[in-house]
């Protein structure tokens, strides 16, 4: 269940960040409301995750996958482009999240 909470937190965070871009500096009401609600949801589910997962591991996964997913949203939704160093960096972030999940002996209660 802890990983489900973490995934929900990540999805809310990506929605919130996407809406933040659309809010145009909080000058557009609807995207601004979506931003606030989505971030509240993200932090709520992250808090549930932290009941049984170490904060460092949870935050590494949350932020790492969030960065990769929001980058994909930027690519496909906002038509932003990435250069080679950005792609390499994203690959390293993804590798770090995989290492934590596949090889870490950190206990999740």
ZICORPE-V481959 format. One record per pair of residues at least 4 apart in sequence whose ideal C-beta (glycine too) atoms are under 7 Angstrom apart, sorted by sequence separation. I is the first residue (numbers start at 1). GAP is how many residues later the second one is. D is the distance in Angstrom with one decimal. If there is no record, write none. Layout:
i=(I	I)
gap=(GAP	GAP)
d=(D	D)
This chain:
i=(1	2	3	4	5	6	7	8	9	10	11	12	13	14	15	16	17	18	19	23	24	28	29	30	31	32	33	34	35	36	37	38	39	40	41	42	43	44	45	46	49	53	54	55	56	57	58	59	60	61	62	63	64	65	66	67	68	69	70	71	72	73	74	82	84	85	86	87	88	89	90	91	92	93	94	95	96	97	98	99	100	23	50	53	73	75	82	22	26	74	75	23	50	22	23	49	19	23	46	19	20	19	46	16	19	71	16	68	15	16	68	12	16	67	68	12	13	64	12	64	65	9	12	64	9	61	8	9	60	61	5	9	60	5	6	57	5	2	57	57	2	2	6	10	14	18	54	9	13	17	6	10	14	18	53	6	10	14	52	21	52	10	14	18	2)
gap=(4	4	4	4	4	4	4	4	4	4	4	4	4	4	4	4	4	4	4	4	4	4	4	4	4	4	4	4	4	4	4	4	4	4	4	4	4	4	4	4	4	4	4	4	4	4	4	4	4	4	4	4	4	4	4	4	4	4	4	4	4	4	4	4	4	4	4	4	4	4	4	4	4	4	4	4	4	4	4	4	4	5	5	5	5	5	5	6	6	6	7	8	8	9	9	9	12	12	12	15	15	16	16	19	19	19	22	22	23	23	25	26	26	26	26	29	29	29	30	32	32	33	33	33	36	36	37	37	37	39	40	40	40	43	43	43	44	47	47	49	50	51	52	52	52	52	52	53	53	53	55	55	55	55	55	56	56	56	56	57	57	59	59	59	106)
d=(6.5	6.5	6.3	6.4	6.3	6.4	6.4	6.4	6.3	6.4	6.4	6.1	6.3	6.3	6.3	6.2	7.0	6.7	6.1	7.0	5.2	6.2	6.3	6.5	6.3	6.7	6.2	5.8	6.3	6.3	6.4	6.3	6.3	6.3	6.3	6.1	6.2	6.8	6.5	6.5	5.3	5.8	6.7	5.9	6.2	6.5	5.9	5.8	5.7	6.0	5.9	6.3	6.7	6.0	6.0	6.3	6.7	6.6	6.4	6.5	6.2	4.9	4.9	4.1	6.3	6.2	6.4	6.4	6.5	6.5	6.4	6.3	6.4	6.7	6.4	6.3	6.6	6.3	5.6	5.4	4.9	5.2	5.7	4.4	7.0	6.0	5.4	6.7	4.7	4.1	6.9	4.0	5.7	3.9	4.5	5.0	4.5	5.6	6.8	3.9	4.7	4.3	6.0	5.1	6.1	5.9	3.3	5.7	4.3	4.3	6.1	4.8	6.0	5.8	5.8	3.9	4.1	4.9	3.8	6.0	5.9	5.0	6.5	4.2	3.7	5.6	4.5	4.3	6.9	6.4	4.8	6.2	5.8	4.4	4.6	6.0	4.6	5.7	6.7	5.3	5.0	5.4	6.4	5.8	6.1	7.0	5.7	6.0	4.9	5.0	6.2	5.2	4.7	5.3	5.1	6.4	5.4	5.3	5.7	6.6	4.4	6.8	6.3	6.9	5.7)
